[in-house]
Amino acid sequence: MQNSNQHAIIMAGGIGSRFWPLSRNQKPKQFLDILDSGRSFIQMTYDRLCKIVPRSNIWVVSHTDYKNLVIQQLPDLNPKQLLLEPSRKNTAPCILYAAKTIAAIDPDAQLFIAPSDHLILNESQFIEDIQHGFKFNKNHPQYLMTFGIRAYRPDTGYGYINFDKERALDQTIYPVNRFVEKPDLNTAESYLESGNYVWNSGMFLWNVQTIMNEFKVYASTLFKLFEDFKVDSDIAFIYENCPSDSIDYAVMEKSPNVLVKTVDFGWTDLGTWGSLYEILEKDANQNAAVAHNYLLNKSNNNLIKDAEGKLIVVHGIDDLLVINTKDVLLLCHKKEEQTIKQIVALIEAQFGKSNT
C-alpha cells in the first residue's frame, strides 16, 4: 500500500548536450525515445515512480521551455504538480523549489529525488530499494540519503562516493566519508579495488523538514531567497538571484548527516553515446545499432543510431559513432565523444542556436 506522505520529484530541466544531435535545445534527451521502446526517458521514469508513490505525489521540475512537452508526454500529471524554472541554476535551487512547494501542503513529506533521463534495467529491484529507503528514513529522519551504484568497472565518467563499509546502519546503508569528482583511470581502478566506493547516481531521499534545515545551515544564501516562498511568489525574481549550485556542492558535501544506500538495479545515467553503446546488444564484431536499415562490413566496435530510416553503410571503419537525424549527421570517434559538448558550443557560435 502506498504512503500518502511519500513524494517523488523528477528533475527534467536539462539539455543533455552530450547526446547531440538527437538531444536538442527544443527537445532534450529526457523527452526522447532513444531506445525505440515506445516510451521516452521521462515517461519511463514516471511509470516506475507510479509503482512506489501515489500519482498525486509525483512532481516534475522542468524549464519553462519544456512545459508543453511535459504536458504532452505526461497527460496524467496534474498541472499543479509541474514546477517550471525560468532559468537553469543546477540541482540545488530545483530541489529547494520543490521542497518548499511540497512542505506547504505536506509538512511531514518524505521526498525521493530522481533525474528524468536515467535507465533502470531491474525495475523490481529499484522499487524494493526505494521502498527500503523510505522505511529507513521514516525511522531516521535526521539523515540525508543518497543512492550509490555498485561499480562494475573503473569508469572515469562518473563521480564516486566513498563510504564507511565497517559501520553499516542498516542493510546496505552506510555513512558517507566523502564525495569525489570524476577520477582518472588509475584512481578509478584503485576505487574499484578498495570496495568502499560506489558511483554517484544523483538520486536522493530525505524528510522535507530535514533537507530545508540543511539548506538553511549549509546554503544560507539560497535558503534566504526561498525563505518566504509561497506558490504565488515571483519565482523569476528568486531564480535571477540564485547561485548556480549542485545539491552535492550546496549541501551533501558539507553535511555530516549523509548516508549512502548501495544498490545494484541495472542503472546507467546514459550521459553519453558511449554509455548507450555499453548497454546495447552487439554483433560478432562488437557493433551496436538502434536503426532499421544498415550494413556494417569489415567494421568493428561501432555505434549506429538512425532517427530517419535512412540506409547507413559503414565499411572498413572501427570505433565510430554514426548518429543520423533529419538535419544533422554526426561522425565521431568513440574516444573523442567527451568533446561533443564543446562541438555543440562551436556549432552554436558558427551556425546559430537553432542547430543545437
Short mmCIF file of the C-alpha atoms (twelve columns), coordinates in Angstrom:
data_MODEL
# 
_entry.id   MODEL 
# 
loop_
_atom_site.group_PDB 
_atom_site.id 
_atom_site.type_symbol 
_atom_site.label_atom_id 
_atom_site.label_alt_id 
_atom_site.label_comp_id 
_atom_site.label_asym_id 
_atom_site.label_seq_id 
_atom_site.Cartn_x 
_atom_site.Cartn_y 
_atom_site.Cartn_z 
_atom_site.pdbx_PDB_model_num 
ATOM 1   C CA . MET A 1   0.000  0.000   0.000   1 
ATOM 2   C CA . GLN A 2   1.380  3.419   -0.950  1 
ATOM 3   C CA . ASN A 3   2.022  6.036   1.726   1 
ATOM 4   C CA . SER A 4   0.396  9.469   1.327   1 
ATOM 5   C CA . ASN A 5   3.453  11.193  2.839   1 
ATOM 6   C CA . GLN A 6   5.831  9.733   0.262   1 
ATOM 7   C CA . HIS A 7   6.563  12.008  -2.701  1 
ATOM 8   C CA . ALA A 8   8.802  11.749  -5.756  1 
ATOM 9   C CA . ILE A 9   10.423 14.665  -7.579  1 
ATOM 10  C CA . ILE A 10  11.531 14.225  -11.195 1 
ATOM 11  C CA . MET A 11  14.223 16.688  -12.303 1 
ATOM 12  C CA . ALA A 12  13.646 17.307  -16.005 1 
ATOM 13  C CA . GLY A 13  15.131 20.663  -16.962 1 
ATOM 14  C CA . GLY A 14  18.486 19.717  -18.512 1 
ATOM 15  C CA . ILE A 15  19.611 19.923  -22.125 1 
ATOM 16  C CA . GLY A 16  21.612 16.686  -22.489 1 
ATOM 17  C CA . SER A 17  24.071 18.234  -24.943 1 
ATOM 18  C CA . ARG A 18  26.378 15.189  -24.944 1 
ATOM 19  C CA . PHE A 19  23.583 13.319  -26.753 1 
ATOM 20  C CA . TRP A 20  23.597 15.848  -29.592 1 
ATOM 21  C CA . PRO A 21  22.479 15.815  -32.386 1 
ATOM 22  C CA . LEU A 22  19.493 13.737  -31.233 1 
ATOM 23  C CA . SER A 23  19.115 15.704  -27.999 1 
ATOM 24  C CA . ARG A 24  18.458 19.339  -28.902 1 
ATOM 25  C CA . ASN A 25  17.578 22.559  -27.087 1 
ATOM 26  C CA . GLN A 26  13.960 22.332  -28.209 1 
ATOM 27  C CA . LYS A 27  13.605 18.628  -27.317 1 
ATOM 28  C CA . PRO A 28  16.322 17.314  -24.992 1 
ATOM 29  C CA . LYS A 29  17.220 13.764  -24.067 1 
ATOM 30  C CA . GLN A 30  14.612 13.183  -21.362 1 
ATOM 31  C CA . PHE A 31  11.801 13.620  -23.910 1 
ATOM 32  C CA . LEU A 32  13.298 11.238  -26.485 1 
ATOM 33  C CA . ASP A 33  12.728 7.548   -27.129 1 
ATOM 34  C CA . ILE A 34  16.386 6.830   -27.790 1 
ATOM 35  C CA . LEU A 35  15.950 3.075   -27.261 1 
ATOM 36  C CA . ASP A 36  12.993 2.777   -29.667 1 
ATOM 37  C CA . SER A 37  10.978 1.300   -26.787 1 
ATOM 38  C CA . GLY A 38  7.840  3.357   -27.344 1 
ATOM 39  C CA . ARG A 39  8.425  5.457   -24.206 1 
ATOM 40  C CA . SER A 40  10.689 8.429   -23.601 1 
ATOM 41  C CA . PHE A 41  13.041 8.560   -20.609 1 
ATOM 42  C CA . ILE A 42  10.752 10.858  -18.621 1 
ATOM 43  C CA . GLN A 43  7.786  8.592   -19.335 1 
ATOM 44  C CA . MET A 44  9.728  5.535   -18.152 1 
ATOM 45  C CA . THR A 45  10.769 7.419   -15.007 1 
ATOM 46  C CA . TYR A 46  7.171  8.433   -14.304 1 
ATOM 47  C CA . ASP A 47  5.932  4.875   -14.909 1 
ATOM 48  C CA . ARG A 48  8.440  3.478   -12.382 1 
ATOM 49  C CA . LEU A 49  7.604  6.036   -9.714  1 
ATOM 50  C CA . CYS A 50  3.860  5.394   -10.049 1 
ATOM 51  C CA . LYS A 51  4.582  1.940   -8.616  1 
ATOM 52  C CA . ILE A 52  6.128  3.460   -5.477  1 
ATOM 53  C CA . VAL A 53  4.233  6.645   -4.563  1 
ATOM 54  C CA . PRO A 54  0.705  7.930   -5.328  1 
ATOM 55  C CA . ARG A 55  0.365  9.615   -8.722  1 
ATOM 56  C CA . SER A 56  -0.825 12.734  -6.910  1 
ATOM 57  C CA . ASN A 57  2.574  12.858  -5.163  1 
ATOM 58  C CA . ILE A 58  4.757  12.841  -8.269  1 
ATOM 59  C CA . TRP A 59  6.229  16.246  -9.072  1 
ATOM 60  C CA . VAL A 60  8.140  17.339  -12.158 1 
ATOM 61  C CA . VAL A 61  10.561 20.269  -12.104 1 
ATOM 62  C CA . SER A 62  11.443 21.433  -15.602 1 
ATOM 63  C CA . HIS A 63  12.341 24.527  -17.593 1 
ATOM 64  C CA . THR A 64  9.585  26.835  -18.818 1 
ATOM 65  C CA . ASP A 65  10.606 25.991  -22.404 1 
ATOM 66  C CA . TYR A 66  9.516  22.385  -21.840 1 
ATOM 67  C CA . LYS A 67  6.085  22.976  -20.308 1 
ATOM 68  C CA . ASN A 68  4.206  21.717  -23.375 1 
ATOM 69  C CA . LEU A 69  6.499  18.705  -23.774 1 
ATOM 70  C CA . VAL A 70  5.890  17.618  -20.172 1 
ATOM 71  C CA . ILE A 71  2.123  18.062  -20.510 1 
ATOM 72  C CA . GLN A 72  2.121  16.181  -23.816 1 
ATOM 73  C CA . GLN A 73  4.191  13.257  -22.569 1 
ATOM 74  C CA . LEU A 74  2.705  13.014  -19.051 1 
ATOM 75  C CA . PRO A 75  -1.017 13.681  -19.610 1 
ATOM 76  C CA . ASP A 76  -1.942 12.177  -16.211 1 
ATOM 77  C CA . LEU A 77  0.175  14.742  -14.365 1 
ATOM 78  C CA . ASN A 78  -1.856 17.413  -12.585 1 
ATOM 79  C CA . PRO A 79  -0.632 20.831  -13.821 1 
ATOM 80  C CA . LYS A 80  -0.204 21.856  -10.163 1 
ATOM 81  C CA . GLN A 81  2.482  19.147  -9.912  1 
ATOM 82  C CA . LEU A 82  4.564  20.725  -12.675 1 
ATOM 83  C CA . LEU A 83  7.050  23.284  -11.340 1 
ATOM 84  C CA . LEU A 84  8.664  25.436  -14.010 1 
ATOM 85  C CA . GLU A 85  12.082 27.038  -13.661 1 
ATOM 86  C CA . PRO A 86  12.654 30.297  -15.565 1 
ATOM 87  C CA . SER A 87  16.387 29.589  -15.867 1 
ATOM 88  C CA . ARG A 88  18.797 26.702  -15.329 1 
ATOM 89  C CA . LYS A 89  20.567 27.037  -11.989 1 
ATOM 90  C CA . ASN A 90  21.615 23.411  -11.387 1 
ATOM 91  C CA . THR A 91  20.055 20.958  -8.926  1 
ATOM 92  C CA . ALA A 92  20.173 22.818  -5.598  1 
ATOM 93  C CA . PRO A 93  17.588 25.523  -6.475  1 
ATOM 94  C CA . CYS A 94  15.498 22.909  -8.285  1 
ATOM 95  C CA . ILE A 95  15.308 20.697  -5.190  1 
ATOM 96  C CA . LEU A 96  14.666 23.544  -2.746  1 
ATOM 97  C CA . TYR A 97  11.910 24.909  -5.013  1 
ATOM 98  C CA . ALA A 98  10.175 21.525  -4.951  1 
ATOM 99  C CA . ALA A 99  10.768 21.001  -1.219  1 
ATOM 100 C CA . LYS A 100 9.219  24.364  -0.298  1 
ATOM 101 C CA . THR A 101 6.225  23.697  -2.560  1 
ATOM 102 C CA . ILE A 102 5.564  20.240  -1.112  1 
ATOM 103 C CA . ALA A 103 6.193  21.262  2.530   1 
ATOM 104 C CA . ALA A 104 3.393  23.833  2.253   1 
ATOM 105 C CA . ILE A 105 0.835  21.063  1.663   1 
ATOM 106 C CA . ASP A 106 2.528  18.145  3.446   1 
ATOM 107 C CA . PRO A 107 4.937  19.212  6.221   1 
ATOM 108 C CA . ASP A 108 5.665  15.544  7.039   1 
ATOM 109 C CA . ALA A 109 6.610  14.633  3.474   1 
ATOM 110 C CA . GLN A 110 9.371  12.241  2.542   1 
ATOM 111 C CA . LEU A 111 10.990 13.126  -0.762  1 
ATOM 112 C CA . PHE A 112 12.650 10.842  -3.288  1 
ATOM 113 C CA . ILE A 113 14.599 12.792  -5.938  1 
ATOM 114 C CA . ALA A 114 15.214 11.258  -9.368  1 
ATOM 115 C CA . PRO A 115 16.708 12.543  -12.623 1 
ATOM 116 C CA . SER A 116 14.384 12.143  -15.589 1 
ATOM 117 C CA . ASP A 117 16.846 10.620  -18.055 1 
ATOM 118 C CA . HIS A 118 18.354 7.573   -16.362 1 
ATOM 119 C CA . LEU A 119 17.817 3.974   -17.407 1 
ATOM 120 C CA . ILE A 120 16.883 1.313   -14.836 1 
ATOM 121 C CA . LEU A 121 17.043 -2.257  -16.152 1 
ATOM 122 C CA . ASN A 122 15.931 -4.110  -13.000 1 
ATOM 123 C CA . GLU A 123 12.748 -2.273  -12.078 1 
ATOM 124 C CA . SER A 124 11.602 -4.676  -9.339  1 
ATOM 125 C CA . GLN A 125 14.915 -4.284  -7.509  1 
ATOM 126 C CA . PHE A 126 14.706 -0.499  -7.930  1 
ATOM 127 C CA . ILE A 127 11.229 -0.457  -6.351  1 
ATOM 128 C CA . GLU A 128 12.396 -2.654  -3.471  1 
ATOM 129 C CA . ASP A 129 15.432 -0.426  -2.794  1 
ATOM 130 C CA . ILE A 130 13.468 2.831   -2.832  1 
ATOM 131 C CA . GLN A 131 10.810 1.390   -0.557  1 
ATOM 132 C CA . HIS A 132 13.526 0.261   1.832   1 
ATOM 133 C CA . GLY A 133 14.959 3.778   1.712   1 
ATOM 134 C CA . PHE A 134 11.586 5.289   2.612   1 
ATOM 135 C CA . LYS A 135 11.192 2.866   5.521   1 
ATOM 136 C CA . PHE A 136 14.645 3.656   6.891   1 
ATOM 137 C CA . ASN A 137 14.094 7.409   6.500   1 
ATOM 138 C CA . LYS A 138 10.780 7.192   8.365   1 
ATOM 139 C CA . ASN A 139 12.623 5.825   11.394  1 
ATOM 140 C CA . HIS A 140 15.725 8.030   10.967  1 
ATOM 141 C CA . PRO A 141 14.500 11.383  9.573   1 
ATOM 142 C CA . GLN A 142 17.676 13.203  10.634  1 
ATOM 143 C CA . TYR A 143 19.696 11.694  7.770   1 
ATOM 144 C CA . LEU A 144 20.081 12.602  4.124   1 
ATOM 145 C CA . MET A 145 20.251 9.506   1.923   1 
ATOM 146 C CA . THR A 146 21.876 9.204   -1.463  1 
ATOM 147 C CA . PHE A 147 21.960 6.110   -3.653  1 
ATOM 148 C CA . GLY A 148 25.296 4.693   -4.739  1 
ATOM 149 C CA . ILE A 149 25.549 2.273   -7.652  1 
ATOM 150 C CA . ARG A 150 27.841 -0.731  -7.294  1 
ATOM 151 C CA . ALA A 151 30.773 -0.038  -9.628  1 
ATOM 152 C CA . TYR A 152 31.490 -2.802  -12.147 1 
ATOM 153 C CA . ARG A 153 34.320 -1.089  -13.982 1 
ATOM 154 C CA . PRO A 154 36.792 1.761   -13.347 1 
ATOM 155 C CA . ASP A 155 34.622 4.341   -15.085 1 
ATOM 156 C CA . THR A 156 36.124 7.826   -15.415 1 
ATOM 157 C CA . GLY A 157 32.821 9.425   -16.443 1 
ATOM 158 C CA . TYR A 158 31.087 9.155   -13.056 1 
ATOM 159 C CA . GLY A 159 31.562 10.840  -9.711  1 
ATOM 160 C CA . TYR A 160 32.126 8.446   -6.796  1 
ATOM 161 C CA . ILE A 161 31.024 8.198   -3.167  1 
ATOM 162 C CA . ASN A 162 33.448 6.894   -0.553  1 
ATOM 163 C CA . PHE A 163 31.602 5.198   2.330   1 
ATOM 164 C CA . ASP A 164 32.495 3.594   5.663   1 
ATOM 165 C CA . LYS A 165 31.785 -0.063  4.957   1 
ATOM 166 C CA . GLU A 166 32.629 -1.026  8.556   1 
ATOM 167 C CA . ARG A 167 29.716 0.978   10.005  1 
ATOM 168 C CA . ALA A 168 26.508 -0.257  8.417   1 
ATOM 169 C CA . LEU A 169 23.466 1.457   9.931   1 
ATOM 170 C CA . ASP A 170 21.060 -0.886  8.178   1 
ATOM 171 C CA . GLN A 171 21.035 -3.314  5.277   1 
ATOM 172 C CA . THR A 172 23.267 -1.725  2.587   1 
ATOM 173 C CA . ILE A 173 23.177 1.726   4.280   1 
ATOM 174 C CA . TYR A 174 26.466 3.309   5.364   1 
ATOM 175 C CA . PRO A 175 27.864 6.694   6.475   1 
ATOM 176 C CA . VAL A 176 29.437 8.715   3.665   1 
ATOM 177 C CA . ASN A 177 33.055 9.748   4.100   1 
ATOM 178 C CA . ARG A 178 33.299 11.987  1.049   1 
ATOM 179 C CA . PHE A 179 32.146 12.682  -2.487  1 
ATOM 180 C CA . VAL A 180 34.831 12.630  -5.172  1 
ATOM 181 C CA . GLU A 181 34.857 14.075  -8.673  1 
ATOM 182 C CA . LYS A 182 35.336 12.080  -11.867 1 
ATOM 183 C CA . PRO A 183 38.728 10.361  -11.456 1 
ATOM 184 C CA . ASP A 184 41.458 9.428   -13.900 1 
ATOM 185 C CA . LEU A 185 41.756 5.755   -14.855 1 
ATOM 186 C CA . ASN A 186 44.395 4.797   -12.271 1 
ATOM 187 C CA . THR A 187 42.404 6.418   -9.478  1 
ATOM 188 C CA . ALA A 188 39.172 4.757   -10.649 1 
ATOM 189 C CA . GLU A 189 40.924 1.380   -10.622 1 
ATOM 190 C CA . SER A 190 42.058 1.957   -7.033  1 
ATOM 191 C CA . TYR A 191 38.467 2.846   -6.064  1 
ATOM 192 C CA . LEU A 192 37.203 -0.396  -7.557  1 
ATOM 193 C CA . GLU A 193 39.819 -2.468  -5.729  1 
ATOM 194 C CA . SER A 194 39.089 -0.857  -2.357  1 
ATOM 195 C CA . GLY A 195 35.474 -1.995  -2.273  1 
ATOM 196 C CA . ASN A 196 34.221 1.112   -0.475  1 
ATOM 197 C CA . TYR A 197 33.468 3.371   -3.441  1 
ATOM 198 C CA . VAL A 198 30.249 3.467   -5.456  1 
ATOM 199 C CA . TRP A 199 29.076 5.547   -8.395  1 
ATOM 200 C CA . ASN A 200 27.152 8.686   -7.510  1 
ATOM 201 C CA . SER A 201 23.690 8.196   -9.040  1 
ATOM 202 C CA . GLY A 202 22.269 11.658  -8.370  1 
ATOM 203 C CA . MET A 203 19.243 10.130  -6.603  1 
ATOM 204 C CA . PHE A 204 18.329 11.138  -3.049  1 
ATOM 205 C CA . LEU A 205 15.784 10.505  -0.293  1 
ATOM 206 C CA . TRP A 206 15.051 12.618  2.793   1 
ATOM 207 C CA . ASN A 207 12.484 14.197  5.068   1 
ATOM 208 C CA . VAL A 208 11.315 17.569  3.734   1 
ATOM 209 C CA . GLN A 209 11.943 19.417  7.017   1 
ATOM 210 C CA . THR A 210 15.417 17.918  7.309   1 
ATOM 211 C CA . ILE A 211 16.535 18.982  3.837   1 
ATOM 212 C CA . MET A 212 15.200 22.511  4.321   1 
ATOM 213 C CA . ASN A 213 17.087 22.797  7.589   1 
ATOM 214 C CA . GLU A 214 20.264 21.548  5.892   1 
ATOM 215 C CA . PHE A 215 19.839 24.227  3.228   1 
ATOM 216 C CA . LYS A 216 19.446 26.802  5.986   1 
ATOM 217 C CA . VAL A 217 22.705 25.707  7.617   1 
ATOM 218 C CA . TYR A 218 24.921 24.980  4.599   1 
ATOM 219 C CA . ALA A 219 23.416 27.041  1.753   1 
ATOM 220 C CA . SER A 220 22.082 30.056  3.606   1 
ATOM 221 C CA . THR A 221 22.158 32.441  0.624   1 
ATOM 222 C CA . LEU A 222 19.928 30.138  -1.392  1 
ATOM 223 C CA . PHE A 223 17.715 29.350  1.579   1 
ATOM 224 C CA . LYS A 224 17.049 33.035  2.310   1 
ATOM 225 C CA . LEU A 225 15.861 33.570  -1.275  1 
ATOM 226 C CA . PHE A 226 13.238 30.853  -0.751  1 
ATOM 227 C CA . GLU A 227 12.560 31.523  2.947   1 
ATOM 228 C CA . ASP A 228 9.221  33.290  2.395   1 
ATOM 229 C CA . PHE A 229 8.365  31.377  -0.787  1 
ATOM 230 C CA . LYS A 230 4.704  30.672  -1.482  1 
ATOM 231 C CA . VAL A 231 3.008  29.142  -4.513  1 
ATOM 232 C CA . ASP A 232 2.253  32.605  -5.900  1 
ATOM 233 C CA . SER A 233 5.749  34.006  -5.234  1 
ATOM 234 C CA . ASP A 234 7.776  35.595  -8.049  1 
ATOM 235 C CA . ILE A 235 9.893  32.605  -8.996  1 
ATOM 236 C CA . ALA A 236 11.604 34.575  -11.770 1 
ATOM 237 C CA . PHE A 237 12.986 37.065  -9.236  1 
ATOM 238 C CA . ILE A 238 14.168 34.252  -6.957  1 
ATOM 239 C CA . TYR A 239 15.928 32.412  -9.781  1 
ATOM 240 C CA . GLU A 240 17.505 35.580  -11.103 1 
ATOM 241 C CA . ASN A 241 19.353 35.867  -7.804  1 
ATOM 242 C CA . CYS A 242 20.017 32.165  -7.204  1 
ATOM 243 C CA . PRO A 243 23.571 30.822  -7.185  1 
ATOM 244 C CA . SER A 244 24.009 28.031  -9.726  1 
ATOM 245 C CA . ASP A 245 24.953 25.154  -7.433  1 
ATOM 246 C CA . SER A 246 24.514 21.396  -7.458  1 
ATOM 247 C CA . ILE A 247 22.893 19.751  -4.445  1 
ATOM 248 C CA . ASP A 248 26.162 17.894  -3.844  1 
ATOM 249 C CA . TYR A 249 28.144 21.133  -3.607  1 
ATOM 250 C CA . ALA A 250 25.488 23.109  -1.721  1 
ATOM 251 C CA . VAL A 251 24.580 20.525  0.922   1 
ATOM 252 C CA . MET A 252 25.723 16.937  0.563   1 
ATOM 253 C CA . GLU A 253 29.483 17.561  0.652   1 
ATOM 254 C CA . LYS A 254 29.115 19.741  3.758   1 
ATOM 255 C CA . SER A 255 26.605 17.922  5.927   1 
ATOM 256 C CA . PRO A 256 27.781 15.309  8.479   1 
ATOM 257 C CA . ASN A 257 24.398 13.577  8.260   1 
ATOM 258 C CA . VAL A 258 24.749 11.913  4.854   1 
ATOM 259 C CA . LEU A 259 24.285 8.189   4.272   1 
ATOM 260 C CA . VAL A 260 24.545 6.121   1.119   1 
ATOM 261 C CA . LYS A 261 22.416 3.135   0.255   1 
ATOM 262 C CA . THR A 262 24.441 0.883   -2.019  1 
ATOM 263 C CA . VAL A 263 22.277 -0.512  -4.814  1 
ATOM 264 C CA . ASP A 264 22.527 -2.653  -7.920  1 
ATOM 265 C CA . PHE A 265 19.439 -2.356  -10.116 1 
ATOM 266 C CA . GLY A 266 20.901 -2.111  -13.593 1 
ATOM 267 C CA . TRP A 267 21.458 1.641   -13.589 1 
ATOM 268 C CA . THR A 268 23.053 3.842   -16.197 1 
ATOM 269 C CA . ASP A 269 22.734 7.593   -16.489 1 
ATOM 270 C CA . LEU A 270 23.028 7.315   -20.296 1 
ATOM 271 C CA . GLY A 271 25.003 10.520  -20.228 1 
ATOM 272 C CA . THR A 272 26.887 9.839   -23.449 1 
ATOM 273 C CA . TRP A 273 26.597 7.848   -26.658 1 
ATOM 274 C CA . GLY A 274 29.291 5.563   -25.247 1 
ATOM 275 C CA . SER A 275 27.091 4.691   -22.268 1 
ATOM 276 C CA . LEU A 276 24.296 3.758   -24.690 1 
ATOM 277 C CA . TYR A 277 26.753 1.560   -26.620 1 
ATOM 278 C CA . GLU A 278 27.636 -0.265  -23.379 1 
ATOM 279 C CA . ILE A 279 24.074 -1.479  -22.748 1 
ATOM 280 C CA . LEU A 280 23.075 -2.407  -26.300 1 
ATOM 281 C CA . GLU A 281 23.367 -5.877  -27.779 1 
ATOM 282 C CA . LYS A 282 26.421 -6.281  -30.031 1 
ATOM 283 C CA . ASP A 283 27.018 -8.331  -33.151 1 
ATOM 284 C CA . ALA A 284 30.006 -10.656 -33.587 1 
ATOM 285 C CA . ASN A 285 32.218 -7.650  -34.354 1 
ATOM 286 C CA . GLN A 286 31.024 -5.678  -31.317 1 
ATOM 287 C CA . ASN A 287 28.917 -3.277  -33.358 1 
ATOM 288 C CA . ALA A 288 25.699 -1.917  -31.828 1 
ATOM 289 C CA . ALA A 289 22.803 -0.252  -33.606 1 
ATOM 290 C CA . VAL A 290 19.484 1.428   -32.936 1 
ATOM 291 C CA . ALA A 291 18.474 1.572   -36.586 1 
ATOM 292 C CA . HIS A 292 16.402 -0.381  -39.118 1 
ATOM 293 C CA . ASN A 293 18.473 -0.208  -42.313 1 
ATOM 294 C CA . TYR A 294 22.221 -0.540  -42.034 1 
ATOM 295 C CA . LEU A 295 25.182 -2.556  -43.255 1 
ATOM 296 C CA . LEU A 296 28.448 -2.911  -41.369 1 
ATOM 297 C CA . ASN A 297 31.244 -4.519  -43.384 1 
ATOM 298 C CA . LYS A 298 34.781 -5.133  -42.123 1 
ATOM 299 C CA . SER A 299 33.989 -2.738  -39.277 1 
ATOM 300 C CA . ASN A 300 34.220 -3.200  -35.505 1 
ATOM 301 C CA . ASN A 301 33.085 -1.558  -32.250 1 
ATOM 302 C CA . ASN A 302 30.807 0.995   -33.916 1 
ATOM 303 C CA . LEU A 303 27.540 2.539   -32.732 1 
ATOM 304 C CA . ILE A 304 24.825 3.489   -35.223 1 
ATOM 305 C CA . LYS A 305 21.755 5.494   -34.240 1 
ATOM 306 C CA . ASP A 306 19.375 6.482   -37.029 1 
ATOM 307 C CA . ALA A 307 16.261 8.591   -36.487 1 
ATOM 308 C CA . GLU A 308 15.296 8.859   -40.152 1 
ATOM 309 C CA . GLY A 309 15.044 5.380   -41.693 1 
ATOM 310 C CA . LYS A 310 17.990 6.023   -43.994 1 
ATOM 311 C CA . LEU A 311 20.176 3.153   -45.183 1 
ATOM 312 C CA . ILE A 312 23.543 3.559   -43.446 1 
ATOM 313 C CA . VAL A 313 26.621 1.721   -44.711 1 
ATOM 314 C CA . VAL A 314 29.885 1.588   -42.770 1 
ATOM 315 C CA . HIS A 315 32.851 -0.115  -44.403 1 
ATOM 316 C CA . GLY A 316 36.359 -0.627  -43.064 1 
ATOM 317 C CA . ILE A 317 35.978 1.724   -40.077 1 
ATOM 318 C CA . ASP A 318 36.287 0.927   -36.365 1 
ATOM 319 C CA . ASP A 319 35.278 2.643   -33.100 1 
ATOM 320 C CA . LEU A 320 32.950 5.183   -34.696 1 
ATOM 321 C CA . LEU A 321 29.760 6.950   -33.603 1 
ATOM 322 C CA . VAL A 322 27.357 7.363   -36.529 1 
ATOM 323 C CA . ILE A 323 24.373 9.460   -35.407 1 
ATOM 324 C CA . ASN A 324 21.883 10.430  -38.097 1 
ATOM 325 C CA . THR A 325 18.906 12.779  -37.679 1 
ATOM 326 C CA . LYS A 326 16.746 14.576  -40.219 1 
ATOM 327 C CA . ASP A 327 19.055 17.610  -40.329 1 
ATOM 328 C CA . VAL A 328 22.407 16.529  -38.862 1 
ATOM 329 C CA . LEU A 329 24.859 13.680  -39.410 1 
ATOM 330 C CA . LEU A 330 27.486 13.246  -36.693 1 
ATOM 331 C CA . LEU A 331 30.583 11.104  -37.258 1 
ATOM 332 C CA . CYS A 332 32.829 10.973  -34.225 1 
ATOM 333 C CA . HIS A 333 35.474 8.606   -32.911 1 
ATOM 334 C CA . LYS A 334 34.154 6.975   -29.748 1 
ATOM 335 C CA . LYS A 335 37.175 8.015   -27.706 1 
ATOM 336 C CA . GLU A 336 36.506 11.648  -28.668 1 
ATOM 337 C CA . GLU A 337 32.874 11.744  -27.573 1 
ATOM 338 C CA . GLN A 338 33.632 13.807  -24.461 1 
ATOM 339 C CA . THR A 339 34.287 16.699  -26.860 1 
ATOM 340 C CA . ILE A 340 30.714 16.677  -28.213 1 
ATOM 341 C CA . LYS A 341 29.670 19.271  -25.642 1 
ATOM 342 C CA . GLN A 342 32.420 21.584  -26.904 1 
ATOM 343 C CA . ILE A 343 31.462 20.832  -30.502 1 
ATOM 344 C CA . VAL A 344 27.896 21.920  -29.758 1 
ATOM 345 C CA . ALA A 345 29.209 25.248  -28.439 1 
ATOM 346 C CA . LEU A 346 31.235 25.723  -31.638 1 
ATOM 347 C CA . ILE A 347 28.197 24.927  -33.781 1 
ATOM 348 C CA . GLU A 348 26.058 27.418  -31.877 1 
ATOM 349 C CA . ALA A 349 28.718 30.113  -32.360 1 
ATOM 350 C CA . GLN A 350 29.098 29.429  -36.089 1 
ATOM 351 C CA . PHE A 351 25.624 28.310  -37.204 1 
ATOM 352 C CA . GLY A 352 23.269 29.621  -34.522 1 
ATOM 353 C CA . LYS A 353 21.338 28.189  -31.573 1 
ATOM 354 C CA . SER A 354 18.675 26.670  -33.842 1 
ATOM 355 C CA . ASN A 355 21.179 23.975  -34.822 1 
ATOM 356 C CA . THR A 356 21.784 22.916  -31.228 1 
# 
